[in-house]
Amino acid sequence: MISTYQPPAALLQAFGFTRYSAPPRQARFSRPSERGQETIVLYDDDEITLLETVDRQLLYSFQGRLASEAEFRVLLRQVNWPAEVLPGPG
């Protein structure tokens, strides 16, 4: 069996994503970008979707499975999304 990875909610929130309501068997996280909105959808079957919208048009979409956090961070960098933990208050 192939090992898959989904980023935990705490990591996505540390990257500035906010959790939003989603249909059953999904978790949806979004954050504003310089040009629009970045969204990550996690599915119960270990699939992940990345979507970027600019002016209400889909600019980028990825759907698949990831093997590790390192692969997730590489994917974010490839699509030019920040992959760093945001500084906390104080």
Contacts in CASP RR format, 6 or more apart in sequence:
PFRMAT RR
TARGET T0000
AUTHOR 0000-0000-0000
METHOD contacts of the structure
MODEL  1
MISTYQPPAALLQAFGFTRYSAPPRQARFSRPSERGQETIVLYDDDEITL
LETVDRQLLYSFQGRLASEAEFRVLLRQVNWPAEVLPGPG
2 65 0 8 1.000
2 67 0 8 1.000
3 67 0 8 1.000
4 46 0 8 1.000
4 65 0 8 1.000
4 66 0 8 1.000
4 67 0 8 1.000
5 46 0 8 1.000
5 66 0 8 1.000
5 67 0 8 1.000
5 68 0 8 1.000
5 69 0 8 1.000
5 71 0 8 1.000
5 72 0 8 1.000
6 42 0 8 1.000
6 46 0 8 1.000
6 48 0 8 1.000
6 66 0 8 1.000
7 40 0 8 1.000
7 42 0 8 1.000
7 48 0 8 1.000
7 69 0 8 1.000
7 72 0 8 1.000
9 19 0 8 1.000
9 27 0 8 1.000
9 29 0 8 1.000
11 69 0 8 1.000
12 19 0 8 1.000
12 29 0 8 1.000
12 40 0 8 1.000
13 19 0 8 1.000
13 29 0 8 1.000
14 85 0 8 1.000
14 86 0 8 1.000
15 31 0 8 1.000
15 82 0 8 1.000
15 83 0 8 1.000
15 84 0 8 1.000
15 85 0 8 1.000
15 86 0 8 1.000
16 31 0 8 1.000
16 86 0 8 1.000
17 29 0 8 1.000
17 30 0 8 1.000
17 31 0 8 1.000
17 38 0 8 1.000
17 40 0 8 1.000
18 29 0 8 1.000
18 30 0 8 1.000
18 31 0 8 1.000
19 27 0 8 1.000
19 28 0 8 1.000
19 29 0 8 1.000
20 28 0 8 1.000
20 29 0 8 1.000
20 30 0 8 1.000
21 28 0 8 1.000
22 28 0 8 1.000
22 41 0 8 1.000
25 43 0 8 1.000
25 44 0 8 1.000
25 45 0 8 1.000
26 41 0 8 1.000
26 42 0 8 1.000
26 43 0 8 1.000
26 44 0 8 1.000
27 41 0 8 1.000
27 42 0 8 1.000
28 39 0 8 1.000
28 40 0 8 1.000
28 41 0 8 1.000
28 42 0 8 1.000
29 39 0 8 1.000
29 40 0 8 1.000
29 41 0 8 1.000
29 42 0 8 1.000
30 37 0 8 1.000
30 38 0 8 1.000
30 39 0 8 1.000
30 40 0 8 1.000
31 37 0 8 1.000
31 38 0 8 1.000
32 38 0 8 1.000
33 52 0 8 1.000
33 81 0 8 1.000
35 54 0 8 1.000
35 59 0 8 1.000
36 52 0 8 1.000
36 53 0 8 1.000
36 54 0 8 1.000
36 55 0 8 1.000
37 52 0 8 1.000
37 53 0 8 1.000
38 50 0 8 1.000
38 51 0 8 1.000
38 52 0 8 1.000
38 81 0 8 1.000
39 49 0 8 1.000
39 50 0 8 1.000
39 51 0 8 1.000
39 52 0 8 1.000
39 53 0 8 1.000
40 48 0 8 1.000
40 49 0 8 1.000
40 50 0 8 1.000
40 51 0 8 1.000
41 48 0 8 1.000
41 49 0 8 1.000
41 51 0 8 1.000
42 48 0 8 1.000
43 49 0 8 1.000
46 65 0 8 1.000
47 63 0 8 1.000
47 64 0 8 1.000
47 65 0 8 1.000
48 62 0 8 1.000
48 63 0 8 1.000
48 64 0 8 1.000
48 65 0 8 1.000
48 66 0 8 1.000
48 72 0 8 1.000
49 61 0 8 1.000
49 62 0 8 1.000
49 63 0 8 1.000
49 64 0 8 1.000
50 60 0 8 1.000
50 61 0 8 1.000
50 62 0 8 1.000
50 63 0 8 1.000
50 75 0 8 1.000
50 76 0 8 1.000
50 79 0 8 1.000
50 81 0 8 1.000
51 58 0 8 1.000
51 60 0 8 1.000
51 61 0 8 1.000
52 58 0 8 1.000
52 59 0 8 1.000
52 60 0 8 1.000
52 61 0 8 1.000
52 79 0 8 1.000
52 81 0 8 1.000
53 59 0 8 1.000
60 79 0 8 1.000
62 75 0 8 1.000
62 79 0 8 1.000
66 72 0 8 1.000
66 75 0 8 1.000
72 83 0 8 1.000
73 83 0 8 1.000
76 82 0 8 1.000
76 83 0 8 1.000
77 83 0 8 1.000
END
